[in-house]
Amino acid sequence: PSSEVLEAADVISIDSANPVTIKKGSQADGQKVIGIISTQPGITLGTETPNAYKVALAGRVPVKIDPNSAAIQAGDFVV
C-alpha cells in the first residue's frame, strides 16, 4: 500500500504505479479519480478493515480545494 497520508475531504485516484492502491488525486489524474475520502457516509459497502478508507462516490461531501479556485458547480471536475 501507499505510504501517503490520506485524510477526510481528499480527492483520491487510482495509483498508476500500483492499480490496487489509491493516492491523492491531481490534475494529471483526471480520468483515474474515484471519489473523496468521507468520514460520515450515508451507506457503507464492503468489509471494514483497519486500513480501509470510506470513499464517497456520489452525493454531498466536504472536499479540499485550492482556495484560489472558482466555486464548484454541479457537474464540474474536481481535479
Secondary structure, 3 states (H helix, E strand, C coil): CCCCCCCCCCEEEECCCCCCCEEECCHHHHHHEEEEECCCCCCCCCCCCCCCCCEECCCCCCCCCCCCCCCCCCCCCCC
